[in-house]
Amino acid sequence: MKIPIAELKEGVSLSLDVVSPNGQLLLKSGFPLTEKHLRAFKMWGITEVETEGENDVQVLPFNPEILAKADLLLHDRFYGADLSNPVLSRIYGFCLKRLAQKLSQPSAAS
């Protein structure tokens, strides 16, 4: 199922990779979308993304600001990692969700 970029929101996790017209990986499947991703899609001329079905697009229970903060914190830990590798991609996605979960807890906010 194709979803127009204009209908996507931060925090949505896609089921298929997003690739530029020249074949460059823009976003690995399973990663939550951020505003940065949506801007990059527009710059690359991506107008819609492919998913396998309506149930494959899931809104994560995290605030987009928390996801962005978690992504920023993990960036240094995964510096130099090839996130196009399916194993590393899954590990990164798992760590991102766990860190976002911890940052969402009231005790982490203070």
N, CA, C and O atoms as a MOPAC input file, in Angstrom:
PM7 MOZYME 1SCF
protein

 N      0.84300 1    -1.16800 1     0.00000 1
 C      0.00000 1     0.00000 1     0.00000 1
 C      0.89200 1     1.23500 1     0.00000 1
 O      1.84500 1     1.31700 1     0.77400 1
 N      0.58300 1     2.19200 1    -0.86500 1
 C      1.37100 1     3.41700 1    -0.92500 1
 C      0.71500 1     4.49900 1    -0.08300 1
 O     -0.50000 1     4.69400 1    -0.12900 1
 N      1.54400 1     5.20100 1     0.68900 1
 C      1.05900 1     6.28000 1     1.54100 1
 C      1.75800 1     7.56300 1     1.10700 1
 O      2.98800 1     7.60000 1     1.06600 1
 N      1.00500 1     8.62000 1     0.77900 1
 C      1.63300 1     9.90000 1     0.41100 1
 C      2.41900 1    10.47800 1     1.59000 1
 O      2.00400 1    10.36100 1     2.74300 1
 N      3.54600 1    11.09600 1     1.28900 1
 C      4.39700 1    11.69200 1     2.31300 1
 C      3.62000 1    12.71300 1     3.14000 1
 O      3.83500 1    12.83300 1     4.34600 1
 N      2.72200 1    13.44500 1     2.49300 1
 C      1.94100 1    14.47500 1     3.19700 1
 C      1.07700 1    13.88900 1     4.30500 1
 O      0.70500 1    14.60600 1     5.23500 1
 N      0.74700 1    12.59900 1     4.22900 1
 C     -0.10200 1    11.96900 1     5.24300 1
 C      0.69100 1    11.32300 1     6.36700 1
 O      0.11100 1    10.88400 1     7.36000 1
 N      2.01000 1    11.25800 1     6.22500 1
 C      2.84500 1    10.64800 1     7.25900 1
 C      3.05700 1    11.61500 1     8.40900 1
 O      3.08800 1    12.83100 1     8.22000 1
 N      3.20000 1    11.06400 1     9.59100 1
 C      3.43700 1    11.85600 1    10.79200 1
 C      4.67100 1    11.31400 1    11.50000 1
 O      5.06100 1    10.16400 1    11.29800 1
 N      5.27600 1    12.14900 1    12.32900 1
 C      6.41300 1    11.70600 1    13.12500 1
 C      5.99300 1    10.54400 1    14.01100 1
 O      4.86100 1    10.49700 1    14.49300 1
 N      6.90700 1     9.60900 1    14.22200 1
 C      6.63600 1     8.46900 1    15.08100 1
 C      6.09900 1     7.26000 1    14.35200 1
 O      5.98700 1     6.18700 1    14.94400 1
 N      5.75700 1     7.40800 1    13.05800 1
 C      5.24900 1     6.28200 1    12.28600 1
 C      6.41600 1     5.38900 1    11.89800 1
 O      7.48300 1     5.88000 1    11.52700 1
 N      6.21700 1     4.09300 1    11.98300 1
 C      7.24200 1     3.12400 1    11.61700 1
 C      6.79300 1     2.42300 1    10.34100 1
 O      5.69500 1     1.87000 1    10.29000 1
 N      7.64600 1     2.44500 1     9.29800 1
 C      7.29800 1     1.85500 1     8.01000 1
 C      7.76600 1     0.41000 1     7.92200 1
 O      8.70800 1     0.00500 1     8.60400 1
 N      7.10200 1    -0.35400 1     7.08300 1
 C      7.45200 1    -1.76600 1     6.96300 1
 C      8.48000 1    -2.03800 1     5.86500 1
 O      9.08600 1    -3.10900 1     5.85400 1
 N      8.69000 1    -1.10000 1     4.94800 1
 C      9.67500 1    -1.28100 1     3.87800 1
 C     10.67100 1    -0.13400 1     3.87200 1
 O     10.34600 1     0.97900 1     4.28300 1
 N     11.90300 1    -0.40900 1     3.39700 1
 C     12.93000 1     0.61900 1     3.29200 1
 C     12.48400 1     1.72800 1     2.35100 1
 O     11.72700 1     1.48600 1     1.41200 1
 N     12.95500 1     2.94900 1     2.60500 1
 C     12.73300 1     4.07700 1     1.70300 1
 C     14.06000 1     4.34200 1     1.00400 1
 O     15.08200 1     4.57900 1     1.64800 1
 N     14.02500 1     4.29700 1    -0.32900 1
 C     15.22800 1     4.42400 1    -1.13600 1
 C     15.05500 1     5.59500 1    -2.09900 1
 O     13.97600 1     5.79000 1    -2.65900 1
 N     16.12900 1     6.37900 1    -2.28900 1
 C     16.09400 1     7.51400 1    -3.21000 1
 C     16.01200 1     6.99700 1    -4.65400 1
 O     16.23700 1     5.81300 1    -4.90100 1
 N     15.69300 1     7.88000 1    -5.60000 1
 C     15.62700 1     7.45900 1    -7.00500 1
 C     16.93600 1     6.87200 1    -7.53500 1
 O     16.92100 1     6.06700 1    -8.46600 1
 N     18.07800 1     7.27600 1    -6.94200 1
 C     19.35700 1     6.72000 1    -7.40300 1
 C     19.80600 1     5.51100 1    -6.58800 1
 O     20.93200 1     5.04000 1    -6.74800 1
 N     18.93600 1     5.00600 1    -5.71600 1
 C     19.22100 1     3.77600 1    -4.98300 1
 C     19.81700 1     3.94800 1    -3.60000 1
 O     20.11600 1     2.95400 1    -2.93800 1
 N     20.00000 1     5.18000 1    -3.14200 1
 C     20.56600 1     5.41800 1    -1.80900 1
 C     19.50800 1     5.15900 1    -0.73900 1
 O     18.37600 1     5.63200 1    -0.84400 1
 N     19.89000 1     4.40400 1     0.28800 1
 C     18.98400 1     4.12100 1     1.39600 1
 C     18.75400 1     5.39000 1     2.19900 1
 O     19.70300 1     5.98600 1     2.70800 1
 N     17.49000 1     5.80800 1     2.31400 1
 C     17.15000 1     7.00400 1     3.07900 1
 C     16.65500 1     6.65200 1     4.47900 1
 O     16.96100 1     7.35400 1     5.44300 1
 N     15.89500 1     5.57400 1     4.59000 1
 C     15.40000 1     5.15000 1     5.89800 1
 C     15.13900 1     3.65900 1     5.87100 1
 O     14.41700 1     3.15500 1     5.01100 1
 N     15.72500 1     2.96800 1     6.80700 1
 C     15.54700 1     1.52600 1     6.94600 1
 C     14.17400 1     1.23800 1     7.54400 1
 O     13.68900 1     1.99000 1     8.38900 1
 N     13.56700 1     0.17600 1     7.11500 1
 C     12.25500 1    -0.19900 1     7.65300 1
 C     12.34900 1    -0.40600 1     9.15600 1
 O     13.37600 1    -0.83700 1     9.68100 1
 N     11.25000 1    -0.08800 1     9.83600 1
 C     11.19100 1    -0.27400 1    11.27600 1
 C     11.61000 1     0.93800 1    12.08000 1
 O     11.31600 1     1.01000 1    13.27300 1
 N     12.29200 1     1.89800 1    11.45800 1
 C     12.70500 1     3.09200 1    12.18000 1
 C     11.55200 1     4.07400 1    12.26500 1
 O     10.83100 1     4.26200 1    11.28500 1
 N     11.36400 1     4.69900 1    13.40700 1
 C     10.31900 1     5.71300 1    13.51700 1
 C     10.69900 1     6.97000 1    12.73600 1
 O     11.84600 1     7.41300 1    12.77700 1
 N      9.73400 1     7.53200 1    12.03200 1
 C      9.96000 1     8.74500 1    11.26200 1
 C     10.12200 1     9.95100 1    12.16900 1
 O      9.44900 1    10.07300 1    13.19200 1
 N     11.02100 1    10.83400 1    11.78000 1
 C     11.16200 1    12.12100 1    12.44200 1
 C     10.92300 1    13.20600 1    11.40200 1
 O     10.82600 1    12.91700 1    10.21000 1
 N     10.82900 1    14.42800 1    11.84200 1
 C     10.65600 1    15.55500 1    10.91600 1
 C     11.83500 1    15.61700 1     9.94800 1
 O     11.66800 1    15.98300 1     8.78500 1
 N     13.01500 1    15.26400 1    10.42500 1
 C     14.22600 1    15.24600 1     9.59300 1
 C     14.05500 1    14.27500 1     8.41600 1
 O     14.43200 1    14.59800 1     7.29000 1
 N     13.49200 1    13.09300 1     8.67200 1
 C     13.26000 1    12.11900 1     7.60200 1
 C     12.27100 1    12.65900 1     6.57400 1
 O     12.48300 1    12.53600 1     5.36800 1
 N     11.19300 1    13.25400 1     7.06400 1
 C     10.17000 1    13.77600 1     6.15500 1
 C     10.74300 1    14.87900 1     5.27100 1
 O     10.42200 1    14.94600 1     4.08500 1
 N     11.58700 1    15.74400 1     5.83400 1
 C     12.23400 1    16.79200 1     5.02000 1
 C     13.16000 1    16.16200 1     3.97900 1
 O     13.20100 1    16.59900 1     2.83000 1
 N     13.89900 1    15.13700 1     4.38900 1
 C     14.81100 1    14.47000 1     3.44800 1
 C     14.03300 1    13.82100 1     2.30500 1
 O     14.45800 1    13.88500 1     1.15200 1
 N     12.90900 1    13.20500 1     2.61400 1
 C     12.08500 1    12.59600 1     1.56000 1
 C     11.66200 1    13.64700 1     0.54800 1
 O     11.71000 1    13.41000 1    -0.65900 1
 N     11.24900 1    14.80800 1     1.04000 1
 C     10.81600 1    15.88800 1     0.13500 1
 C     11.97700 1    16.37300 1    -0.71500 1
 O     11.81300 1    16.61900 1    -1.91000 1
 N     13.16300 1    16.51400 1    -0.10300 1
 C     14.33600 1    16.97600 1    -0.85500 1
 C     14.72900 1    15.98000 1    -1.94300 1
 O     15.19000 1    16.38100 1    -3.01100 1
 N     14.55200 1    14.69600 1    -1.68200 1
 C     14.89500 1    13.66100 1    -2.65400 1
 C     13.77100 1    13.41100 1    -3.66300 1
 O     13.92200 1    12.60300 1    -4.57900 1
 N     12.65700 1    14.09900 1    -3.49300 1
 C     11.55500 1    13.93200 1    -4.43600 1
 C     10.70700 1    12.69900 1    -4.17300 1
 O      9.97200 1    12.25200 1    -5.05400 1
 N     10.80200 1    12.14800 1    -2.97900 1
 C      9.97900 1    10.99700 1    -2.61300 1
 C      8.58200 1    11.53800 1    -2.30300 1
 O      8.42500 1    12.36100 1    -1.40100 1
 N      7.58200 1    11.09000 1    -3.03200 1
 C      6.22300 1    11.59600 1    -2.81900 1
 C      5.35400 1    10.62700 1    -2.04100 1
 O      4.33700 1    11.01900 1    -1.46800 1
 N      5.75100 1     9.36200 1    -2.02000 1
 C      4.99300 1     8.36100 1    -1.27200 1
 C      5.91100 1     7.21100 1    -0.91500 1
 O      6.95900 1     7.02100 1    -1.53300 1
 N      5.50900 1     6.44900 1     0.08200 1
 C      6.29100 1     5.29000 1     0.50400 1
 C      5.41800 1     4.04600 1     0.38900 1
 O      4.19300 1     4.10700 1     0.49100 1
 N      6.06200 1     2.96200 1     0.18100 1
 C      5.37200 1     1.68200 1    -0.00300 1
 C      5.32300 1     0.93000 1     1.31500 1
 O      6.33000 1     0.82100 1     2.01600 1
 N      4.16500 1     0.42000 1     1.64600 1
 C      4.01000 1    -0.44600 1     2.80600 1
 C      3.27600 1    -1.69700 1     2.35100 1
 O      2.67000 1    -1.71300 1     1.28000 1
 N      3.33000 1    -2.72700 1     3.15300 1
 C      2.68300 1    -3.98600 1     2.77600 1
 C      1.20500 1    -4.00300 1     3.10400 1
 O      0.49000 1    -4.89500 1     2.64800 1
 N      0.73100 1    -3.05600 1     3.87000 1
 C     -0.68200 1    -3.01000 1     4.24300 1
 C     -0.91700 1    -2.01200 1     5.34100 1
 O      0.03300 1    -1.52800 1     5.95700 1
 N     -2.17100 1    -1.69400 1     5.59800 1
 C     -2.50900 1    -0.70100 1     6.60900 1
 C     -1.99300 1    -1.08400 1     7.98600 1
 O     -1.60100 1    -0.20900 1     8.75800 1
 N     -1.98400 1    -2.35700 1     8.30700 1
 C     -1.55200 1    -2.79500 1     9.63100 1
 C     -0.05100 1    -2.69400 1     9.81900 1
 O      0.43900 1    -2.79200 1    10.94400 1
 N      0.69800 1    -2.49600 1     8.71700 1
 C      2.13900 1    -2.42400 1     8.83300 1
 C      2.64000 1    -1.04000 1     9.22000 1
 O      3.80100 1    -0.89500 1     9.60300 1
 N      1.80200 1    -0.03300 1     9.12900 1
 C      2.18700 1     1.30500 1     9.54400 1
 C      1.68200 1     1.49800 1    10.95400 1
 O      0.47600 1     1.53200 1    11.19900 1
 N      2.61500 1     1.62300 1    11.87800 1
 C      2.23700 1     1.69400 1    13.27800 1
 C      2.72900 1     2.99200 1    13.88900 1
 O      3.88100 1     3.37700 1    13.68900 1
 N      1.87600 1     3.66000 1    14.62300 1
 C      2.29100 1     4.84900 1    15.35500 1
 C      2.83300 1     4.37600 1    16.69300 1
 O      2.14600 1     3.69400 1    17.45400 1
 N      4.05900 1     4.74500 1    16.96000 1
 C      4.66700 1     4.34900 1    18.21600 1
 C      4.10600 1     5.21000 1    19.34100 1
 O      3.71200 1     6.35200 1    19.10200 1
 N      4.06300 1     4.69100 1    20.54600 1
 C      3.45900 1     5.43400 1    21.65700 1
 C      4.37900 1     6.49300 1    22.25400 1
 O      4.29100 1     6.78300 1    23.44700 1
 N      5.26100 1     7.07400 1    21.44200 1
 C      6.20800 1     8.05100 1    21.95200 1
 C      5.97600 1     9.41200 1    21.30400 1
 O      5.59100 1     9.50700 1    20.13800 1
 N      6.21500 1    10.44000 1    22.07100 1
 C      6.18100 1    11.80100 1    21.57900 1
 C      7.31100 1    11.95400 1    20.55200 1
 O      8.41700 1    11.47700 1    20.80500 1
 N      7.07400 1    12.59700 1    19.41200 1
 C      8.12900 1    12.78100 1    18.40800 1
 C      9.36100 1    13.50100 1    18.95500 1
 O     10.47700 1    13.23500 1    18.50900 1
 N      9.17500 1    14.40800 1    19.91300 1
 C     10.31900 1    15.09600 1    20.51400 1
 C     11.19100 1    14.11300 1    21.30100 1
 O     12.41800 1    14.21400 1    21.28800 1
 N     10.55700 1    13.17900 1    21.97300 1
 C     11.30500 1    12.16900 1    22.72700 1
 C     12.05100 1    11.25100 1    21.77100 1
 O     13.20000 1    10.88900 1    22.02300 1
 N     11.39500 1    10.87100 1    20.66700 1
 C     12.07100 1    10.03900 1    19.66300 1
 C     13.28200 1    10.76100 1    19.07900 1
 O     14.33700 1    10.15600 1    18.88900 1
 N     13.13200 1    12.04100 1    18.79700 1
 C     14.24300 1    12.81600 1    18.24300 1
 C     15.39300 1    12.90100 1    19.24100 1
 O     16.55900 1    12.79000 1    18.86200 1
 N     15.06100 1    13.09900 1    20.53000 1
 C     16.09100 1    13.16100 1    21.56700 1
 C     16.80900 1    11.81700 1    21.69100 1
 O     18.03400 1    11.77100 1    21.79800 1
 N     16.04200 1    10.72300 1    21.67700 1
 C     16.63400 1     9.38400 1    21.76200 1
 C     17.52900 1     9.11600 1    20.55100 1
 O     18.61200 1     8.54800 1    20.68900 1
 N     17.07700 1     9.52500 1    19.37300 1
 C     17.86300 1     9.33800 1    18.14900 1
 C     19.17900 1    10.09900 1    18.25000 1
 O     20.22600 1     9.57900 1    17.86500 1
 N     19.13500 1    11.32500 1    18.76600 1
 C     20.33300 1    12.14000 1    18.92700 1
 C     21.30300 1    11.49900 1    19.91600 1
 O     22.50900 1    11.46300 1    19.67100 1
 N     20.77600 1    10.99200 1    21.03700 1
 C     21.62700 1    10.34400 1    22.03400 1
 C     22.27000 1     9.06100 1    21.50100 1
 O     23.42000 1     8.76000 1    21.82000 1
 N     21.52900 1     8.31100 1    20.69200 1
 C     22.06700 1     7.06200 1    20.15100 1
 C     23.04000 1     7.28200 1    19.00300 1
 O     23.86300 1     6.41600 1    18.70700 1
 N     22.94500 1     8.42700 1    18.36500 1
 C     23.79600 1     8.70100 1    17.20000 1
 C     25.27500 1     8.48000 1    17.51800 1
 O     25.98500 1     7.85200 1    16.73300 1
 N     25.74500 1     8.98600 1    18.65300 1
 C     27.14700 1     8.82800 1    19.03300 1
 C     27.50200 1     7.37000 1    19.30700 1
 O     28.59900 1     6.92400 1    18.97300 1
 N     26.58700 1     6.63300 1    19.90800 1
 C     26.85300 1     5.23100 1    20.23100 1
 C     26.95700 1     4.36200 1    18.97900 1
 O     27.67200 1     3.36000 1    18.96500 1
 N     26.23800 1     4.75500 1    17.93300 1
 C     26.23800 1     3.97700 1    16.69200 1
 C     27.07100 1     4.64200 1    15.59800 1
 O     26.92300 1     4.32000 1    14.41900 1
 N     27.94400 1     5.56900 1    15.98700 1
 C     28.78100 1     6.26800 1    15.01400 1
 C     29.61400 1     5.24800 1    14.22800 1
 O     30.29500 1     4.40700 1    14.81500 1
 N     29.55200 1     5.33200 1    12.92300 1
 C     30.32300 1     4.43200 1    12.07100 1
 C     29.65600 1     3.09500 1    11.81100 1
 O     30.15200 1     2.30900 1    11.00300 1
 N     28.54800 1     2.82100 1    12.47400 1
 C     27.84900 1     1.54700 1    12.26600 1
 C     27.10000 1     1.58900 1    10.93600 1
 O     26.50100 1     2.60600 1    10.58700 1
 N     27.13600 1     0.50600 1    10.21300 1
 C     26.43100 1     0.39500 1     8.93600 1
 C     24.98900 1     0.01100 1     9.21400 1
 O     24.67500 1    -1.17300 1     9.34100 1
 N     24.09700 1     1.01200 1     9.31200 1
 C     22.70900 1     0.74500 1     9.65300 1
 C     21.92000 1     0.15600 1     8.48400 1
 O     20.73500 1    -0.14500 1     8.62500 1
 N     22.57200 1    -0.01100 1     7.33000 1
 C     21.89700 1    -0.72500 1     6.24400 1
 C     22.01200 1    -2.24300 1     6.46700 1
 O     21.33100 1    -3.02600 1     5.80500 1
 N     22.87600 1    -2.64500 1     7.40000 1
 C     22.98800 1    -4.05100 1     7.78800 1
 C     21.72900 1    -4.40400 1     8.57800 1
 O     21.42200 1    -3.73800 1     9.56600 1
 N     20.99300 1    -5.44100 1     8.16200 1
 C     19.73100 1    -5.76600 1     8.83200 1
 C     19.86600 1    -6.03500 1    10.33200 1
 O     18.97300 1    -5.68000 1    11.10300 1
 N     20.95200 1    -6.64700 1    10.74700 1
 C     21.13700 1    -6.94900 1    12.17200 1
 C     21.35900 1    -5.65500 1    12.95700 1
 O     20.71900 1    -5.42700 1    13.98400 1
 N     22.26600 1    -4.81500 1    12.46800 1
 C     22.52500 1    -3.54700 1    13.15300 1
 C     21.30100 1    -2.64500 1    13.12700 1
 O     21.03900 1    -1.91700 1    14.08400 1
 N     20.56000 1    -2.69500 1    12.04300 1
 C     19.33800 1    -1.90800 1    11.93200 1
 C     18.33100 1    -2.31400 1    12.99900 1
 O     17.71500 1    -1.45400 1    13.62800 1
 N     18.15900 1    -3.60700 1    13.20900 1
 C     17.23200 1    -4.10400 1    14.23400 1
 C     17.70700 1    -3.72500 1    15.62900 1
 O     16.90600 1    -3.33600 1    16.47900 1
 N     19.00500 1    -3.83900 1    15.86200 1
 C     19.56200 1    -3.47700 1    17.16500 1
 C     19.34000 1    -1.98700 1    17.43300 1
 O     18.94700 1    -1.60000 1    18.53300 1
 N     19.59300 1    -1.15700 1    16.42200 1
 C     19.39600 1     0.27700 1    16.57400 1
 C     17.92300 1     0.58200 1    16.87100 1
 O     17.61700 1     1.36900 1    17.76700 1
 N     17.02500 1    -0.03700 1    16.12500 1
 C     15.59600 1     0.17900 1    16.33900 1
 C     15.16600 1    -0.23200 1    17.73600 1
 O     14.38000 1     0.46400 1    18.37900 1
 N     15.68100 1    -1.36200 1    18.20700 1
 C     15.37800 1    -1.82700 1    19.55800 1
 C     15.88900 1    -0.82200 1    20.59200 1
 O     15.16900 1    -0.45500 1    21.52100 1
 N     17.13800 1    -0.38200 1    20.42300 1
 C     17.72900 1     0.57400 1    21.37200 1
 C     16.97000 1     1.89100 1    21.35300 1
 O     16.76500 1     2.50300 1    22.40100 1
 N     16.54900 1     2.33200 1    20.17000 1
 C     15.80600 1     3.58500 1    20.05700 1
 C     14.48600 1     3.50100 1    20.81600 1
 O     14.12000 1     4.42800 1    21.53800 1
 N     13.78000 1     2.40000 1    20.65400 1
 C     12.50600 1     2.23200 1    21.35800 1
 C     12.71000 1     2.15300 1    22.86700 1
 O     11.94300 1     2.74300 1    23.62800 1
 N     13.73500 1     1.42900 1    23.30300 1
 C     14.00800 1     1.30800 1    24.74500 1
 C     14.38200 1     2.65700 1    25.35600 1
 O     13.89600 1     3.01900 1    26.42800 1
 N     15.25000 1     3.39800 1    24.66400 1
 C     15.66800 1     4.69200 1    25.18800 1
 C     14.49200 1     5.66800 1    25.20200 1
 O     14.33400 1     6.42900 1    26.15700 1
 N     13.67600 1     5.65400 1    24.16500 1
 C     12.49500 1     6.52000 1    24.13100 1
 C     11.54700 1     6.16200 1    25.27000 1
 O     10.93600 1     7.03600 1    25.88500 1
 N     11.43400 1     4.87200 1    25.53900 1
 C     10.58400 1     4.42200 1    26.64200 1
 C     11.11300 1     4.96700 1    27.97200 1
 O     10.33900 1     5.45000 1    28.79800 1
 N     12.41800 1     4.88900 1    28.17400 1
 C     13.01200 1     5.38900 1    29.42100 1
 C     12.86500 1     6.90200 1    29.52900 1
 O     12.59500 1     7.42800 1    30.60900 1
 N     13.04300 1     7.60100 1    28.41200 1
 C     12.91500 1     9.05900 1    28.42600 1
 C     11.47500 1     9.49500 1    28.64400 1
 O     11.22700 1    10.61100 1    29.10100 1
 N     10.53400 1     8.63500 1    28.32400 1
 C      9.10200 1     8.94800 1    28.49200 1
 C      8.64500 1     8.81400 1    29.93500 1
 O      7.61200 1     9.36800 1    30.31000 1
 N      9.38800 1     8.09800 1    30.73700 1
 C      9.00700 1     7.89600 1    32.12800 1
 C      9.16700 1     9.18700 1    32.91300 1
 O     10.12900 1     9.92500 1    32.69800 1
 N      8.23800 1     9.47300 1    33.82300 1
 C      8.27900 1    10.73800 1    34.58900 1
 C      9.60000 1    10.96600 1    35.32000 1
 O     10.05500 1    12.10700 1    35.40600 1
 N     10.21800 1     9.92900 1    35.84200 1
 C     11.47200 1    10.10600 1    36.58200 1
 C     12.62200 1    10.54400 1    35.67900 1
 O     13.56700 1    11.18200 1    36.14200 1
 N     12.54200 1    10.19500 1    34.35800 1
 C     13.58900 1    10.57500 1    33.42400 1
 C     13.46000 1    12.02200 1    32.98800 1
 O     14.43500 1    12.62200 1    32.53500 1
 N     12.27300 1    12.58800 1    33.11900 1
 C     12.03900 1    13.94800 1    32.66600 1
 C     12.64800 1    14.98300 1    33.60500 1
 O     12.93200 1    16.10300 1    33.18100 1
 N     12.85500 1    14.62600 1    34.88100 1
 C     13.38200 1    15.61000 1    35.83700 1
 C     14.87600 1    15.69700 1    35.81100 1
 O     15.46200 1    16.48000 1    36.55900 1

